[in-house]
Amino acid sequence: MVQCTLSPDGKYLVSGSETGKPFIWDEFEARVDTDDLHCDFGDLVADCDWNPRYNMFAVSGFGQAFPVLIYAYERSSNEQMDL
């Protein structure tokens, strides 16, 4: 079974997949490019969850041979200057 979950702010949905990579959609139902995530389990991405306090989520494969990968969002220098 493949799981999915909403971000705490409700703007993003992250989903496992049978392709070995997680999928992310934004609030406008457009799929976000995940090529930069460097994640390829080669098999089922079974579970995922958002951290309720920080901009990060975790994904895991099915079984003990697969790691739990954690992804955290880092602002670019342009985004930091806009603050």
Secondary structure as UniProt FT lines:
FT   STRAND          4..6
FT   TURN            8..9
FT   STRAND          12..15
FT   STRAND          23..26
FT   TURN            27..28
FT   STRAND          31..32
FT   HELIX           35..37
FT   STRAND          45..50
FT   STRAND          56..61
FT   TURN            64..65
FT   STRAND          68..72
FT   HELIX           77..82
//
